[in-house]
């Protein structure tokens, strides 16, 4: 492996959508690969709306990881119209897209509620962090987090936070020195839980 890290380019979109779908196995959740890709596009659009900085990890020109940041003192990126249309394009025969959009928006609202009710406020956010499943446990995630930390340290406000949940390996963030600052069960009858992690 020859891993390098660089700024995101808009032509990376297709590969990133595939990584999102595969990392969280959204094709299985949606019970169809095409549906999983559609869900991933809808999700990525919401992520990009909150982003100020985006980096990718590369192995021989193949994107294997993604780091999306929202810095307190920087403006959000502008999504070019071409890519807005790509991410939001809806097939006329597609009936589940609105359900996907609602799931994503509901999740985001739960995250915001969790943040507003936390005792500590943080300046910057890791909006999305993902590593191709075939490249996990090789130190790539740790390097992406070091990159995030170095970027945050250059800011006047260096604290940061992220959201995760019980569908992910959330204990990984404990290993990285972050602390669980709060939790929320969207529905009391479910085992699913959202966590807020932070680091000062």
C-alpha positions as CSV (number, residue, x, y, z in Angstrom):
1,X,0.0,0.0,0.0
2,X,1.1,3.5,-0.8
3,X,-1.4,5.7,1.1
4,X,-1.5,9.4,0.5
5,X,-4.0,12.1,1.5
6,X,-5.3,15.0,-0.5
7,X,-8.1,17.5,-0.8
8,X,-11.3,16.3,-2.3
9,X,-12.1,16.9,-5.9
10,X,-15.7,16.9,-7.3
11,X,-14.8,14.1,-9.7
12,X,-14.4,11.9,-6.6
13,X,-18.1,11.8,-6.0
14,X,-18.9,8.4,-7.6
15,X,-16.2,6.6,-5.6
16,X,-17.2,8.3,-2.4
17,X,-20.9,7.3,-2.9
18,X,-19.7,3.7,-3.3
19,X,-17.6,3.9,-0.2
20,X,-20.6,5.2,1.9
21,X,-22.9,2.5,0.5
22,X,-20.4,-0.3,1.2
23,X,-19.0,0.9,4.6
24,X,-22.5,1.0,6.2
25,X,-23.9,-1.8,3.9
26,X,-26.7,0.5,2.9
27,X,-27.6,-1.9,0.0
28,X,-28.5,-4.5,2.6
29,X,-30.5,-2.0,4.6
30,X,-32.3,-1.0,1.5
31,X,-32.5,-4.6,0.3
32,X,-31.1,-3.6,-3.1
33,X,-27.8,-2.2,-4.4
34,X,-29.4,0.5,-6.6
35,X,-31.5,1.6,-3.6
36,X,-28.4,1.7,-1.4
37,X,-26.6,3.9,-3.9
38,X,-29.6,6.3,-4.0
39,X,-29.7,6.4,-0.2
40,X,-26.0,7.1,-0.2
41,X,-26.3,10.0,-2.7
42,X,-29.1,11.5,-0.6
43,X,-27.0,11.2,2.6
44,X,-23.8,12.6,0.9
45,X,-25.8,15.7,-0.2
46,X,-26.8,16.4,3.4
47,X,-23.2,15.9,4.5
48,X,-21.8,18.2,1.9
49,X,-24.2,21.0,2.9
50,X,-22.4,21.1,6.3
51,X,-18.9,20.8,5.0
52,X,-16.1,23.3,4.9
53,X,-13.1,21.0,4.3
54,X,-13.0,17.5,2.7
55,X,-10.0,15.2,2.4
56,X,-9.7,11.7,0.9
57,X,-7.2,8.9,1.5
58,X,-5.7,7.4,-1.7
59,X,-4.1,4.1,-2.5
60,X,-2.7,4.0,-6.0
61,X,-5.3,6.5,-7.3
62,X,-8.1,4.6,-5.6
63,X,-10.1,6.5,-2.9
64,X,-10.2,4.4,0.2
65,X,-11.2,6.9,2.9
66,X,-13.0,10.1,3.5
67,X,-12.9,12.9,6.1
68,X,-15.4,15.7,6.0
69,X,-15.0,18.6,8.4
70,X,-17.0,21.7,9.4
71,X,-14.8,24.4,10.8
72,X,-16.2,27.1,13.0
73,X,-14.4,29.9,11.3
74,X,-14.8,28.8,7.7
75,X,-17.7,29.1,5.2
76,X,-19.4,26.0,4.0
77,X,-18.5,24.8,0.5
78,X,-20.7,25.5,-2.4
79,X,-22.0,22.4,-4.2
80,X,-21.8,23.0,-8.0
81,X,-25.2,22.7,-9.7
82,X,-24.0,19.8,-11.8
83,X,-23.3,17.7,-8.6
84,X,-26.5,18.9,-6.8
85,X,-28.4,17.5,-9.7
86,X,-26.5,14.3,-9.6
87,X,-26.9,13.8,-5.9
88,X,-30.6,14.7,-5.9
89,X,-31.7,13.2,-9.2
90,X,-34.8,11.1,-8.6
91,X,-36.1,8.5,-11.0
92,X,-39.8,9.1,-11.7
93,X,-40.4,5.5,-10.9
94,X,-38.6,5.7,-7.6
95,X,-41.1,5.8,-4.7
96,X,-38.7,5.3,-1.8
97,X,-36.5,8.4,-2.2
98,X,-38.8,10.6,0.0
99,X,-38.6,7.9,2.7
100,X,-34.8,8.0,2.5
101,X,-34.8,11.7,2.7
102,X,-37.1,11.7,5.7
103,X,-34.8,9.1,7.5
104,X,-31.7,11.2,6.9
105,X,-33.4,14.5,8.0
106,X,-34.9,12.8,11.1
107,X,-31.5,11.4,12.0
108,X,-30.0,14.9,11.7
109,X,-32.7,16.4,13.8
110,X,-32.0,13.9,16.5
111,X,-28.3,14.7,16.4
112,X,-29.1,18.5,16.7
113,X,-31.4,17.8,19.7
114,X,-28.6,15.8,21.3
115,X,-26.1,18.6,20.8
116,X,-28.4,21.3,22.1
117,X,-28.9,19.3,25.3
118,X,-25.3,18.6,25.9
119,X,-23.5,20.3,28.7
120,X,-20.4,21.2,26.7
121,X,-20.3,23.0,23.3
122,X,-17.7,22.3,20.7
123,X,-16.4,24.6,17.9
124,X,-15.7,22.2,15.0
125,X,-17.3,19.0,13.7
126,X,-16.2,15.9,12.0
127,X,-19.2,15.6,9.8
128,X,-18.3,12.3,8.2
129,X,-15.5,9.8,8.6
130,X,-15.3,6.6,6.5
131,X,-12.7,4.1,5.5
132,X,-13.3,1.4,2.8
133,X,-14.1,-1.9,4.7
134,X,-11.2,-3.6,2.9
135,X,-8.7,-1.1,4.3
136,X,-9.9,-0.9,7.9
137,X,-7.6,-1.9,10.8
138,X,-4.6,-0.7,8.8
139,X,-4.1,2.7,10.6
140,X,-5.8,4.8,7.9
141,X,-8.6,6.0,10.1
142,X,-6.1,7.0,12.8
143,X,-4.1,9.0,10.2
144,X,-7.3,10.7,9.0
145,X,-8.0,11.7,12.6
146,X,-4.5,13.0,13.0
147,X,-5.1,15.1,9.9
148,X,-8.3,16.4,11.4
149,X,-6.6,17.2,14.7
150,X,-3.8,19.1,13.0
151,X,-6.4,21.2,11.0
152,X,-8.4,22.0,14.1
153,X,-5.3,23.0,16.1
154,X,-4.6,25.7,13.5
155,X,-8.0,27.2,14.3
156,X,-8.7,29.7,17.1
157,X,-11.1,27.1,18.4
158,X,-9.7,23.6,18.5
159,X,-12.4,21.6,20.2
160,X,-14.4,19.2,18.0
161,X,-17.3,16.7,18.0
162,X,-18.9,14.0,16.0
163,X,-22.0,11.9,16.0
164,X,-22.0,8.1,15.8
165,X,-24.5,5.3,16.8
166,X,-24.8,1.7,17.7
167,X,-24.7,0.6,14.1
168,X,-21.0,1.7,14.0
169,X,-17.9,0.7,15.9
170,X,-18.3,3.7,18.3
171,X,-15.7,2.3,20.8
172,X,-13.1,3.3,18.2
173,X,-13.6,6.9,19.3
174,X,-12.9,6.1,22.9
175,X,-9.6,4.6,21.6
176,X,-8.8,7.9,19.8
177,X,-9.2,9.8,23.1
178,X,-12.7,11.3,22.5
179,X,-15.3,11.2,25.2
180,X,-19.0,10.3,25.0
181,X,-20.8,13.4,25.9
182,X,-24.4,12.3,25.5
183,X,-26.8,9.7,24.0
184,X,-30.2,9.6,22.6
185,X,-32.7,6.8,21.8
186,X,-34.9,8.1,19.0
187,X,-37.5,5.5,19.9
188,X,-37.6,4.0,23.4
189,X,-38.6,0.6,22.2
190,X,-35.5,0.2,19.9
191,X,-32.0,-0.8,20.8
192,X,-30.7,1.8,18.3
193,X,-28.9,4.7,20.0
194,X,-27.1,7.9,18.8
195,X,-24.0,9.2,20.6
196,X,-22.3,12.5,20.7
197,X,-18.5,12.3,21.1
198,X,-16.3,15.3,21.8
199,X,-12.7,16.3,22.4
200,X,-11.3,19.6,23.8
